[in-house]
Amino acid sequence: MIEVRGKRISTLFSAEQIAERNLAMAAQMRGKVHKDLLVIAILKGSFIFAADLIRAMHEQGIAPEVEFITLSSYGSGTESAGVTILRDIDSVVEGRDVLLIDDILESGNTLKFAQDLMIERKARNVEVAVLLDKHSKRKAQVKADYTGFECPDHFVVGYGMDVGYAFRELPFVGVVEGDAQII
């Protein structure tokens, strides 16, 4: 348990556990034949995970091109009514293998949108890598091909994930104890 900005945060997955899982996921990918692999990180939450996973992929001899897409779920309150593209990729995906990287697979709406978009753009194959998979919140029919950890039903922060734009810098995934609101 640490205290950051007056909030107590307990570690759910340590930096060491995350590094180990990134290497294991990259090793899983090594055995696959990729045709002109394009990795697309879904911003903002995935940026640290994506960077570490891509470096682990490099260690396994996988040399993808890398792009970023910014997607936003919108709706009333905490319920997502849809997804919109805030910043699109520049690369052509037609005929290529695509690996989408996201921090957490929760409702699945954002990842399903991104997956369908790449299929619509005629990607040869679309796979998904997520740091965390929270099955209890799933609404869309989407599954991860590579998963770091199964996530219990907690609001998590750190390793790129935030609450009120805070805590992204933490080197681990943690749970904010009590009220997660930043005041």
C-alpha positions as CSV (number, residue, x, y, z in Angstrom):
1,M,0.0,0.0,0.0
2,I,1.3,3.4,-1.0
3,E,0.0,6.9,-0.7
4,V,-0.1,9.1,-3.8
5,R,-1.8,12.5,-3.9
6,G,-3.5,11.8,-0.6
7,K,-5.0,8.5,-1.9
8,R,-4.1,5.0,-0.6
9,I,-3.3,2.6,-3.5
10,S,-2.8,-1.1,-3.1
11,T,-0.9,-3.1,-5.6
12,L,-2.9,-5.5,-7.7
13,F,-0.2,-6.5,-10.2
14,S,3.4,-5.5,-9.5
15,A,5.8,-4.0,-12.1
16,E,7.7,-7.3,-12.0
17,Q,4.6,-9.4,-12.6
18,I,3.7,-7.1,-15.6
19,A,7.1,-7.4,-17.1
20,E,7.0,-11.1,-16.8
21,R,3.6,-11.3,-18.5
22,N,4.7,-9.0,-21.3
23,L,7.6,-11.3,-22.1
24,A,5.3,-14.3,-22.0
25,M,2.8,-12.7,-24.4
26,A,5.6,-11.7,-26.8
27,A,6.9,-15.3,-26.7
28,Q,3.4,-16.5,-27.6
29,M,3.4,-14.2,-30.6
30,R,6.8,-15.3,-31.7
31,G,5.5,-18.6,-33.0
32,K,2.9,-17.0,-35.3
33,V,3.5,-16.1,-38.9
34,H,2.7,-12.4,-39.3
35,K,2.3,-10.8,-42.7
36,D,3.5,-7.2,-42.6
37,L,2.5,-6.8,-38.9
38,L,1.0,-3.4,-37.8
39,V,0.6,-2.8,-34.1
40,I,-2.0,-0.3,-33.2
41,A,-2.1,1.0,-29.6
42,I,-5.4,2.4,-28.5
43,L,-4.8,5.6,-26.6
44,K,-4.6,6.9,-24.0
45,G,-4.6,4.1,-21.4
46,S,-2.5,1.6,-23.3
47,F,0.6,3.8,-24.0
48,I,2.8,2.3,-21.3
49,F,1.7,-1.3,-21.8
50,A,2.0,-0.9,-25.6
51,A,5.6,0.4,-25.3
52,D,6.7,-2.4,-23.0
53,L,4.9,-5.1,-25.0
54,I,6.4,-3.8,-28.3
55,R,9.9,-3.9,-26.7
56,A,9.2,-7.5,-25.5
57,M,8.1,-8.4,-29.0
58,H,11.4,-6.9,-30.3
59,E,13.3,-9.2,-27.9
60,Q,11.4,-12.1,-29.5
61,G,12.5,-11.1,-33.0
62,I,9.1,-9.5,-34.0
63,A,9.5,-6.2,-35.8
64,P,6.2,-4.5,-36.4
65,E,5.3,-1.1,-37.6
66,V,3.6,0.9,-34.8
67,E,0.6,3.2,-35.0
68,F,-1.7,4.9,-32.5
69,I,-5.5,5.5,-32.6
70,T,-7.4,7.6,-30.1
71,L,-11.0,6.4,-29.6
72,S,-13.6,7.8,-27.2
73,S,-16.6,6.1,-25.8
74,Y,-19.5,8.4,-25.3
75,G,-22.9,8.3,-23.6
76,S,-24.6,9.3,-20.4
77,G,-22.9,8.7,-17.1
78,T,-20.8,5.5,-17.1
79,E,-22.8,3.7,-19.8
80,S,-21.2,3.9,-23.3
81,A,-23.6,4.6,-26.1
82,G,-21.0,4.4,-28.9
83,V,-17.4,5.0,-30.0
84,T,-15.9,7.8,-32.0
85,I,-12.5,8.2,-33.6
86,L,-10.6,11.2,-32.2
87,R,-7.4,10.5,-34.0
88,D,-7.1,7.8,-36.7
89,I,-4.1,5.9,-37.9
90,D,-2.2,7.0,-41.1
91,S,-1.3,3.5,-42.3
92,V,-3.1,1.3,-44.8
93,V,-4.2,-1.9,-43.2
94,E,-5.4,-3.8,-46.2
95,G,-3.8,-7.2,-46.5
96,R,-1.8,-6.8,-43.3
97,D,-1.9,-8.5,-39.9
98,V,-3.0,-6.1,-37.2
99,L,-2.4,-6.4,-33.5
100,L,-4.6,-4.0,-31.4
101,I,-3.2,-3.2,-28.0
102,D,-5.4,-1.9,-25.2
103,D,-5.0,-1.5,-21.5
104,I,-8.2,-3.2,-20.4
105,L,-10.9,-5.2,-22.0
106,E,-14.0,-4.3,-20.0
107,S,-17.3,-3.7,-21.8
108,G,-15.6,-4.5,-25.1
109,N,-17.3,-1.7,-26.9
110,T,-14.1,0.2,-27.8
111,L,-12.1,-2.9,-28.8
112,K,-15.0,-4.3,-30.8
113,F,-15.3,-1.0,-32.7
114,A,-11.5,-1.0,-33.4
115,Q,-11.5,-4.6,-34.5
116,D,-14.5,-4.1,-36.8
117,L,-12.9,-1.0,-38.2
118,M,-9.7,-2.9,-39.1
119,I,-11.7,-5.7,-40.7
120,E,-13.8,-3.2,-42.7
121,R,-10.5,-1.7,-43.9
122,K,-9.6,-5.2,-45.1
123,A,-6.9,-6.3,-42.6
124,R,-5.8,-9.8,-43.3
125,N,-6.1,-10.7,-39.6
126,V,-6.9,-8.8,-36.5
127,E,-5.7,-9.9,-33.1
128,V,-6.1,-8.2,-29.7
129,A,-3.6,-7.9,-26.8
130,V,-4.8,-6.5,-23.5
131,L,-3.1,-6.1,-20.2
132,L,-6.3,-6.7,-18.2
133,D,-9.4,-8.7,-19.0
134,K,-12.4,-7.9,-16.8
135,H,-15.0,-10.4,-17.9
136,S,-17.6,-9.3,-15.4
137,K,-18.3,-6.1,-17.4
138,R,-18.4,-7.5,-21.0
139,K,-21.2,-6.3,-23.2
140,A,-19.7,-6.7,-26.7
141,Q,-18.7,-10.0,-28.4
142,V,-14.9,-9.6,-28.4
143,K,-12.1,-11.6,-26.8
144,A,-8.4,-11.0,-26.4
145,D,-5.9,-13.3,-28.2
146,Y,-3.3,-12.3,-25.6
147,T,-4.1,-11.4,-22.0
148,G,-1.8,-10.2,-19.3
149,F,-4.1,-10.8,-16.3
150,E,-7.7,-11.6,-15.5
151,C,-8.9,-8.5,-13.6
152,P,-11.3,-8.7,-10.6
153,D,-14.1,-6.2,-10.5
154,H,-12.1,-3.3,-9.1
155,F,-11.5,0.2,-10.5
156,V,-7.8,0.1,-11.4
157,V,-5.1,2.7,-12.0
158,G,-1.5,2.8,-12.8
159,Y,0.7,1.6,-15.7
160,G,-1.1,4.1,-18.0
161,M,-4.6,3.8,-16.5
162,D,-6.0,6.8,-14.7
163,V,-8.7,8.4,-12.7
164,G,-9.2,12.1,-13.4
165,Y,-5.9,12.0,-15.4
166,A,-3.9,11.0,-12.3
167,F,-1.9,7.9,-11.4
168,R,-0.9,6.9,-15.0
169,E,2.7,7.1,-14.0
170,L,2.6,4.3,-11.4
171,P,4.8,1.4,-12.5
172,F,2.2,-1.2,-11.3
173,V,-1.6,-1.7,-11.5
174,G,-3.3,-0.7,-8.3
175,V,-6.7,-0.2,-6.7
176,V,-7.5,3.2,-5.1
177,E,-8.9,2.5,-1.6
178,G,-12.1,4.2,-0.8
179,D,-13.3,7.2,-2.9
180,A,-11.3,7.2,-6.3
181,Q,-12.4,10.8,-7.1
182,I,-9.6,13.3,-7.4
183,I,-10.4,16.5,-5.5
